[in-house]
């Protein structure tokens, strides 16, 4: 007999239809799996066989052929265990093949028949929601551990039986039990230790740059000695960024689902991600890659913050790999079998010392580095990459007496107050760029849109032109200054970019930009 079960596979953070065809014919007992299966898919034979036997079903001595169509696309992961088992049960007459009409299944099988979580369930649910035209009522069967993420997609009927045996009983009754929403999880406890801008003593210039970076999605480099507060400033960035909208939340969680970093015992966290990889990370770990491409840190930081502490300790070739995703907002990982695209629109925050010992420029003369040592150290950040970082800010050491100010006298605004201004600035950008991607911000907008959709005073244009000639700005650098100036105007509630906005934006340019 021949049976077919509908399933899906993940490519990047999107999914596509896969039909699992199972043929159980007379002949020498054999099991053949075709359709470009990867290693984990080939091993499904052992998992499915044991799961069927331990669930009370039988495996007749037949010649079994399993085809994963389309056969020219490579299949990876363990999500095909469940549809293969259902197809085999239908092909051997243990369930009616008609009961599988209107069912789409993904899931890994344990040897005891338990249905275990898999990667990429959210992209599958999103794909099903887009492809429901003319299908009637389709039910997506997912593992219980993936219900939380799949439920984020509205309009998709879910079923989440815990075991293969339970699923077969429901199919025989022609009534799949819909996965119900469990009790609301308790609210997450307020993290009293979460950093707030009020915790940063002094550093008003750096706080202003952080606000500008958050309002326009601009890259930020913090340069200063150890202990000046660079890391604390960077960790305050998520509290300053506006909340994710629904479309953004689904994108962020889809990446986490494909990467396999979602928890299965609680709903996904709908907050902007904050990723802080160690400087020993490989280029593939940062950008993404592998024989079976997985998203890297730049994609896991999508719509959030990528923080590179001790940025100049990263290998130069690793840092230079950031240039393309910073410019394009996505990463394309090419392999012989095809290419995979992952989104990577992140806000880069880099913290770096001014020299190997960290004390260059200290008025006490503590620096022990020679001038060539300092030049070599700073050259680890290439000119083209430095040119792509819009804001460069020097963070000086805070006097110890200021740290001990009584009753928080030296404290400034809270993150919540700054966030309110950032949200207003983002709303102005959203209205300005109506008709484009709603997630676009000044830091990502093409230069031609800046010229046509914003007003720039003649004095501001003249200041920018003369500064570009004097500083030797590239065309990219010119437009980046203009983007930062536009963000400063948005924070100030101005419709036009004025000379003061351009002057402030020029202060943030790197001293050396040879890109």
KETOR-722413 format. One record per residue (C-alpha): residue number from 1; x, z, y. Coordinates in steps of 0.02 Angstrom, whole numbers, always signed. Layout:
N
TORBA   num        u        w        v
TORBA   NUM        X        Z        Y
...
//
This chain:
515
TORBA   num        u        w        v
TORBA     1       +0       +0       +0
TORBA     2      +50      -27     +180
TORBA     3      +18      +97     +320
TORBA     4      +62     +101     +504
TORBA     5      +77     +248     +623
TORBA     6     +101     +236     +810
TORBA     7     +243     +333     +890
TORBA     8     +362     +314    +1037
TORBA     9     +547     +319    +1076
TORBA    10     +640     +368    +1234
TORBA    11     +755     +254    +1332
TORBA    12     +831     +341    +1483
TORBA    13     +688     +447    +1548
TORBA    14     +555     +320    +1501
TORBA    15     +471     +288    +1334
TORBA    16     +416     +134    +1240
TORBA    17     +298     +103    +1093
TORBA    18     +363     +113     +916
TORBA    19     +260      +71     +764
TORBA    20     +315     +156     +603
TORBA    21     +268      +42     +456
TORBA    22     +279     +113     +281
TORBA    23     +262      +10     +123
TORBA    24     +253      +96      -48
TORBA    25     +257      -38     -182
TORBA    26     +290      -42     -368
TORBA    27     +471      -57     -420
TORBA    28     +626      +45     -449
TORBA    29     +617     +209     -349
TORBA    30     +710     +177     -188
TORBA    31     +699     +219       -3
TORBA    32     +748      +92     +130
TORBA    33     +743     +128     +316
TORBA    34     +760      -20     +435
TORBA    35     +738      -51     +621
TORBA    36     +911       -2     +686
TORBA    37     +901     +184     +642
TORBA    38    +1040     +300     +702
TORBA    39    +1114     +437     +594
TORBA    40     +982     +570     +629
TORBA    41     +844     +444     +592
TORBA    42     +923     +394     +426
TORBA    43     +928     +577     +374
TORBA    44     +739     +587     +394
TORBA    45     +724     +533     +211
TORBA    46     +785     +703     +152
TORBA    47     +685     +803     +278
TORBA    48     +523     +708     +248
TORBA    49     +539     +715      +59
TORBA    50     +568     +903      +56
TORBA    51     +433     +936     +186
TORBA    52     +303     +839      +86
TORBA    53     +343     +925      -78
TORBA    54     +348    +1099       +1
TORBA    55     +182    +1065      +88
TORBA    56      +93    +1028      -76
TORBA    57      +98     +838      -73
TORBA    58     +181     +724     -199
TORBA    59     +309     +586     -182
TORBA    60     +272     +451     -312
TORBA    61     +416     +352     -389
TORBA    62     +389     +195     -285
TORBA    63     +495      +72     -190
TORBA    64     +474     +137      -12
TORBA    65     +517      +33     +141
TORBA    66     +505     +106     +316
TORBA    67     +516      -10     +467
TORBA    68     +530      +52     +646
TORBA    69     +462      -87     +756
TORBA    70     +522     -162     +870
TORBA    71     +667     -184     +750
TORBA    72     +792     -244     +880
TORBA    73     +794      -78     +977
TORBA    74     +908      +61     +917
TORBA    75     +811     +218     +866
TORBA    76     +886     +392     +890
TORBA    77     +836     +572     +864
TORBA    78     +724     +665     +744
TORBA    79     +555     +627     +823
TORBA    80     +511     +497     +690
TORBA    81     +503     +625     +547
TORBA    82     +319     +661     +577
TORBA    83     +256     +481     +592
TORBA    84     +359     +431     +439
TORBA    85     +281     +571     +338
TORBA    86     +105     +522     +395
TORBA    87     +138     +340     +354
TORBA    88     +203     +386     +182
TORBA    89      +51     +495     +148
TORBA    90      -64     +352     +200
TORBA    91      +34     +221     +100
TORBA    92      +21     +328      -58
TORBA    93     -165     +362      -36
TORBA    94     -153     +547       +2
TORBA    95     -240     +523     +170
TORBA    96     -352     +384     +232
TORBA    97     -259     +260     +340
TORBA    98     -410     +246     +456
TORBA    99     -388     +428     +505
TORBA   100     -227     +378     +594
TORBA   101     -317     +260     +714
TORBA   102     -305     +329     +889
TORBA   103     -162     +446     +842
TORBA   104      +14     +442     +910
TORBA   105     +139     +564     +835
TORBA   106     +313     +630     +872
TORBA   107     +400     +778     +793
TORBA   108     +539     +840     +681
TORBA   109     +500     +912     +511
TORBA   110     +580    +1065     +436
TORBA   111     +607    +1071     +249
TORBA   112     +459    +1191     +236
TORBA   113     +344    +1069     +326
TORBA   114     +351    +1154     +496
TORBA   115     +338    +1037     +646
TORBA   116     +486    +1071     +760
TORBA   117     +518    +1027     +944
TORBA   118     +603     +864     +992
TORBA   119     +680     +793    +1150
TORBA   120     +587     +678    +1267
TORBA   121     +407     +732    +1239
TORBA   122     +365     +726    +1424
TORBA   123     +420     +543    +1443
TORBA   124     +313     +501    +1291
TORBA   125     +162     +587    +1369
TORBA   126     +191     +497    +1534
TORBA   127     +204     +331    +1442
TORBA   128      +42     +364    +1350
TORBA   129      -47     +409    +1513
TORBA   130       +7     +241    +1587
TORBA   131      -38     +139    +1433
TORBA   132     -212     +206    +1399
TORBA   133     -299      +46    +1454
TORBA   134     -415      -13    +1315
TORBA   135     -349     +109    +1185
TORBA   136     -498     +224    +1189
TORBA   137     -470     +407    +1154
TORBA   138     -290     +423    +1096
TORBA   139     -223     +591    +1039
TORBA   140      -39     +631    +1053
TORBA   141      +20     +745     +912
TORBA   142     +168     +848     +970
TORBA   143     +260    +1001     +903
TORBA   144     +193    +1167     +967
TORBA   145     +357    +1198    +1057
TORBA   146     +332    +1042    +1164
TORBA   147     +155    +1078    +1221
TORBA   148     +208    +1158    +1385
TORBA   149     +300    +1004    +1447
TORBA   150     +175     +877    +1380
TORBA   151      +32     +969    +1464
TORBA   152     +109     +932    +1634
TORBA   153      +41     +754    +1617
TORBA   154     -143     +755    +1658
TORBA   155     -267     +650    +1560
TORBA   156     -177     +653    +1392
TORBA   157     -264     +732    +1243
TORBA   158     -142     +839    +1145
TORBA   159     -142     +911     +971
TORBA   160       -6    +1030     +912
TORBA   161      -28    +1085     +731
TORBA   162     +110    +1202     +673
TORBA   163     +138    +1120     +503
TORBA   164     +120     +954     +414
TORBA   165       -7    +1030     +296
TORBA   166     -117    +1088     +441
TORBA   167     -108     +917     +522
TORBA   168     -159     +829     +361
TORBA   169     -308     +947     +340
TORBA   170     -367     +901     +515
TORBA   171     -344     +715     +482
TORBA   172     -445     +726     +322
TORBA   173     -585     +809     +421
TORBA   174     -567     +671     +553
TORBA   175     -556     +803     +689
TORBA   176     -390     +843     +768
TORBA   177     -392    +1012     +851
TORBA   178     -350     +995    +1035
TORBA   179     -205    +1101    +1095
TORBA   180     -282    +1234    +1204
TORBA   181     -200    +1311    +1354
TORBA   182     -129    +1479    +1304
TORBA   183     -141    +1634    +1411
TORBA   184      -60    +1616    +1580
TORBA   185     +120    +1676    +1572
TORBA   186     +162    +1827    +1677
TORBA   187     +231    +1783    +1847
TORBA   188     +419    +1772    +1852
TORBA   189     +495    +1930    +1921
TORBA   190     +564    +1915    +2095
TORBA   191     +752    +1904    +2084
TORBA   192     +810    +2037    +2205
TORBA   193     +988    +1972    +2187
TORBA   194     +946    +1792    +2234
TORBA   195    +1055    +1739    +2381
TORBA   196     +976    +1723    +2552
TORBA   197    +1050    +1655    +2712
TORBA   198    +1031    +1829    +2784
TORBA   199    +1166    +1883    +2662
TORBA   200    +1291    +1767    +2746
TORBA   201    +1374    +1860    +2888
TORBA   202    +1423    +1749    +3034
TORBA   203    +1462    +1567    +2990
TORBA   204    +1330    +1501    +3110
TORBA   205    +1406    +1326    +3113
TORBA   206    +1404    +1317    +2924
TORBA   207    +1224    +1378    +2917
TORBA   208    +1174    +1243    +3041
TORBA   209    +1260    +1111    +2935
TORBA   210    +1172    +1178    +2780
TORBA   211    +1005    +1160    +2870
TORBA   212    +1044     +981    +2922
TORBA   213    +1101     +937    +2745
TORBA   214     +940    +1006    +2671
TORBA   215     +828     +922    +2799
TORBA   216     +900     +748    +2772
TORBA   217     +974     +757    +2597
TORBA   218    +1152     +737    +2661
TORBA   219    +1311     +778    +2567
TORBA   220    +1403     +933    +2629
TORBA   221    +1585     +985    +2613
TORBA   222    +1633    +1165    +2653
TORBA   223    +1818    +1188    +2687
TORBA   224    +1891    +1361    +2707
TORBA   225    +1999    +1501    +2633
TORBA   226    +1948    +1602    +2478
TORBA   227    +1816    +1732    +2514
TORBA   228    +1748    +1649    +2671
TORBA   229    +1573    +1630    +2596
TORBA   230    +1574    +1448    +2540
TORBA   231    +1499    +1483    +2369
TORBA   232    +1367    +1600    +2441
TORBA   233    +1316    +1468    +2567
TORBA   234    +1300    +1336    +2431
TORBA   235    +1193    +1450    +2322
TORBA   236    +1075    +1475    +2468
TORBA   237    +1036    +1288    +2473
TORBA   238     +894    +1287    +2342
TORBA   239     +798    +1419    +2442
TORBA   240     +808    +1308    +2596
TORBA   241     +747    +1148    +2513
TORBA   242     +560    +1109    +2514
TORBA   243     +457    +1128    +2356
TORBA   244     +444     +981    +2236
TORBA   245     +288     +875    +2241
TORBA   246     +201     +827    +2078
TORBA   247     +290     +661    +2054
TORBA   248     +459     +741    +2085
TORBA   249     +422     +885    +1965
TORBA   250     +383     +764    +1824
TORBA   251     +544     +668    +1854
TORBA   252     +651     +825    +1854
TORBA   253     +572     +896    +1696
TORBA   254     +580     +727    +1609
TORBA   255     +769     +726    +1633
TORBA   256     +780     +904    +1567
TORBA   257     +672     +856    +1418
TORBA   258     +783     +708    +1373
TORBA   259     +938     +817    +1392
TORBA   260     +863     +950    +1278
TORBA   261     +883    +1094    +1401
TORBA   262     +700    +1146    +1413
TORBA   263     +645    +1311    +1340
TORBA   264     +508    +1297    +1208
TORBA   265     +432    +1471    +1231
TORBA   266     +378    +1457    +1413
TORBA   267     +321    +1325    +1539
TORBA   268     +456    +1223    +1626
TORBA   269     +523    +1285    +1790
TORBA   270     +452    +1175    +1931
TORBA   271     +591    +1219    +2054
TORBA   272     +729    +1108    +2119
TORBA   273     +880    +1112    +2002
TORBA   274    +1046    +1188    +2049
TORBA   275    +1193    +1130    +1943
TORBA   276    +1369    +1199    +1962
TORBA   277    +1485    +1121    +1832
TORBA   278    +1661    +1190    +1806
TORBA   279    +1806    +1086    +1871
TORBA   280    +1865    +1053    +1691
TORBA   281    +1711     +946    +1657
TORBA   282    +1743     +769    +1595
TORBA   283    +1686     +614    +1687
TORBA   284    +1557     +581    +1550
TORBA   285    +1491     +759    +1567
TORBA   286    +1474     +738    +1754
TORBA   287    +1402     +562    +1760
TORBA   288    +1324     +549    +1587
TORBA   289    +1371     +450    +1434
TORBA   290    +1414     +468    +1251
TORBA   291    +1384     +351    +1106
TORBA   292    +1201     +400    +1122
TORBA   293    +1187     +408    +1313
TORBA   294    +1131     +574    +1382
TORBA   295    +1106     +622    +1565
TORBA   296    +1254     +705    +1650
TORBA   297    +1261     +839    +1783
TORBA   298    +1221     +714    +1922
TORBA   299    +1056     +674    +1837
TORBA   300    +1018     +855    +1791
TORBA   301    +1038     +891    +1977
TORBA   302     +915     +752    +2023
TORBA   303     +813     +802    +2177
TORBA   304     +912     +964    +2182
TORBA   305    +1088    +1024    +2219
TORBA   306    +1251     +976    +2134
TORBA   307    +1378    +1109    +2182
TORBA   308    +1561    +1074    +2150
TORBA   309    +1657    +1236    +2177
TORBA   310    +1844    +1214    +2200
TORBA   311    +1807    +1029    +2224
TORBA   312    +1988     +977    +2243
TORBA   313    +2029    +1050    +2072
TORBA   314    +1922     +915    +1990
TORBA   315    +2025     +764    +1933
TORBA   316    +2021     +628    +2064
TORBA   317    +1951     +497    +1944
TORBA   318    +1810     +617    +1901
TORBA   319    +1766     +642    +2084
TORBA   320    +1775     +456    +2120
TORBA   321    +1645     +427    +1984
TORBA   322    +1521     +508    +2105
TORBA   323    +1535     +366    +2229
TORBA   324    +1412     +248    +2145
TORBA   325    +1271     +375    +2111
TORBA   326    +1289     +446    +2287
TORBA   327    +1264     +271    +2357
TORBA   328    +1131     +206    +2237
TORBA   329    +1037     +363    +2185
TORBA   330    +1049     +321    +2001
TORBA   331    +1173     +300    +1858
TORBA   332    +1179     +153    +1738
TORBA   333    +1269     +189    +1575
TORBA   334    +1312      +26    +1489
TORBA   335    +1346      +12    +1303
TORBA   336    +1364     -136    +1186
TORBA   337    +1185     -111    +1124
TORBA   338    +1113     -104    +1301
TORBA   339    +1110       -2    +1460
TORBA   340    +1019     +157    +1508
TORBA   341     +969     +206    +1684
TORBA   342     +957     +388    +1740
TORBA   343     +902     +441    +1915
TORBA   344    +1031     +540    +2016
TORBA   345     +969     +576    +2192
TORBA   346    +1054     +742    +2220
TORBA   347    +1120     +838    +2368
TORBA   348    +1307     +860    +2346
TORBA   349    +1384    +1022    +2408
TORBA   350    +1571    +1039    +2384
TORBA   351    +1676    +1192    +2420
TORBA   352    +1863    +1170    +2439
TORBA   353    +2017    +1262    +2501
TORBA   354    +2120    +1184    +2641
TORBA   355    +2281    +1194    +2537
TORBA   356    +2341    +1249    +2364
TORBA   357    +2361    +1431    +2417
TORBA   358    +2201    +1424    +2520
TORBA   359    +2269    +1493    +2684
TORBA   360    +2318    +1340    +2785
TORBA   361    +2280    +1368    +2967
TORBA   362    +2271    +1557    +2947
TORBA   363    +2332    +1634    +3112
TORBA   364    +2424    +1770    +3015
TORBA   365    +2538    +1639    +2940
TORBA   366    +2501    +1683    +2759
TORBA   367    +2506    +1502    +2700
TORBA   368    +2656    +1467    +2587
TORBA   369    +2624    +1280    +2563
TORBA   370    +2736    +1144    +2634
TORBA   371    +2664    +1000    +2735
TORBA   372    +2688     +875    +2590
TORBA   373    +2601     +996    +2471
TORBA   374    +2452    +1008    +2587
TORBA   375    +2442     +818    +2607
TORBA   376    +2449     +790    +2419
TORBA   377    +2316     +923    +2391
TORBA   378    +2195     +852    +2518
TORBA   379    +2225     +676    +2451
TORBA   380    +2134     +727    +2292
TORBA   381    +1976     +688    +2389
TORBA   382    +1988     +500    +2413
TORBA   383    +1944     +419    +2578
TORBA   384    +1795     +320    +2510
TORBA   385    +1718     +478    +2434
TORBA   386    +1750     +580    +2592
TORBA   387    +1665     +442    +2691
TORBA   388    +1509     +462    +2583
TORBA   389    +1497     +649    +2621
TORBA   390    +1403     +657    +2785
TORBA   391    +1444     +835    +2839
TORBA   392    +1618     +913    +2838
TORBA   393    +1622    +1092    +2901
TORBA   394    +1764    +1216    +2918
TORBA   395    +1715    +1390    +2859
TORBA   396    +1832    +1521    +2933
TORBA   397    +1867    +1694    +2867
TORBA   398    +1746    +1829    +2928
TORBA   399    +1826    +1982    +3009
TORBA   400    +1808    +2136    +2900
TORBA   401    +1738    +2237    +3044
TORBA   402    +1595    +2111    +3060
TORBA   403    +1553    +2133    +2875
TORBA   404    +1527    +2319    +2904
TORBA   405    +1406    +2300    +3049
TORBA   406    +1273    +2437    +3038
TORBA   407    +1089    +2400    +2999
TORBA   408    +1122    +2216    +2969
TORBA   409    +1157    +2185    +3152
TORBA   410    +1262    +2031    +3111
TORBA   411    +1130    +1950    +3003
TORBA   412    +1042    +1791    +3056
TORBA   413     +886    +1698    +3001
TORBA   414     +816    +1709    +2826
TORBA   415     +808    +1562    +2706
TORBA   416     +618    +1560    +2725
TORBA   417     +630    +1532    +2913
TORBA   418     +755    +1391    +2893
TORBA   419     +651    +1315    +2752
TORBA   420     +500    +1303    +2867
TORBA   421     +598    +1194    +2989
TORBA   422     +666    +1090    +2846
TORBA   423     +491    +1058    +2781
TORBA   424     +434    +1002    +2953
TORBA   425     +582     +883    +2966
TORBA   426     +547     +812    +2793
TORBA   427     +365     +785    +2839
TORBA   428     +417     +685    +2992
TORBA   429     +526     +576    +2880
TORBA   430     +385     +552    +2755
TORBA   431     +270     +488    +2892
TORBA   432     +406     +378    +2967
TORBA   433     +445     +291    +2803
TORBA   434     +264     +263    +2750
TORBA   435     +253     +121    +2625
TORBA   436     +421     +160    +2545
TORBA   437     +467     +285    +2411
TORBA   438     +383     +450    +2464
TORBA   439     +539     +546    +2410
TORBA   440     +651     +450    +2531
TORBA   441     +743     +549    +2665
TORBA   442     +860     +505    +2807
TORBA   443    +1012     +523    +2696
TORBA   444     +949     +387    +2579
TORBA   445     +865     +265    +2697
TORBA   446     +945      +92    +2719
TORBA   447    +1029      +62    +2886
TORBA   448     +909      -78    +2933
TORBA   449     +762      +42    +2918
TORBA   450     +848     +163    +3036
TORBA   451     +865      +23    +3163
TORBA   452     +684      -35    +3150
TORBA   453     +588     +127    +3120
TORBA   454     +671     +247    +3241
TORBA   455     +704     +247    +3427
TORBA   456     +882     +272    +3488
TORBA   457     +920     +304    +3671
TORBA   458    +1038     +185    +3758
TORBA   459    +1155     +331    +3799
TORBA   460    +1157     +381    +3616
TORBA   461    +1198     +203    +3562
TORBA   462    +1340     +192    +3685
TORBA   463    +1413     +359    +3629
TORBA   464    +1402     +307    +3447
TORBA   465    +1482     +137    +3479
TORBA   466    +1628     +209    +3578
TORBA   467    +1655     +347    +3450
TORBA   468    +1655     +221    +3309
TORBA   469    +1793     +123    +3395
TORBA   470    +1895     +277    +3438
TORBA   471    +1879     +358    +3265
TORBA   472    +1892     +195    +3168
TORBA   473    +1725     +219    +3080
TORBA   474    +1680      +95    +2945
TORBA   475    +1508      +14    +2943
TORBA   476    +1457     +143    +2814
TORBA   477    +1524     +284    +2923
TORBA   478    +1429     +216    +3075
TORBA   479    +1263     +218    +2983
TORBA   480    +1298     +388    +2907
TORBA   481    +1324     +463    +3080
TORBA   482    +1162     +382    +3134
TORBA   483    +1071     +455    +2983
TORBA   484    +1135     +630    +3022
TORBA   485    +1087     +610    +3205
TORBA   486     +912     +557    +3152
TORBA   487     +897     +714    +3045
TORBA   488     +955     +825    +3190
TORBA   489     +822     +744    +3299
TORBA   490     +691     +778    +3166
TORBA   491     +741     +962    +3159
TORBA   492     +727     +970    +3348
TORBA   493     +556     +885    +3345
TORBA   494     +618     +734    +3441
TORBA   495     +547     +559    +3417
TORBA   496     +704     +475    +3484
TORBA   497     +886     +501    +3438
TORBA   498     +973     +567    +3593
TORBA   499    +1156     +579    +3641
TORBA   500    +1163     +764    +3598
TORBA   501    +1106     +725    +3420
TORBA   502    +1243     +593    +3402
TORBA   503    +1373     +712    +3475
TORBA   504    +1329     +846    +3347
TORBA   505    +1329     +719    +3205
TORBA   506    +1503     +658    +3255
TORBA   507    +1571     +835    +3241
TORBA   508    +1532     +832    +3055
TORBA   509    +1634     +677    +3016
TORBA   510    +1794     +703    +2914
TORBA   511    +1957     +701    +3008
TORBA   512    +2022     +560    +2898
TORBA   513    +1903     +427    +2836
TORBA   514    +1998     +279    +2768
TORBA   515    +1858     +213    +2657
//
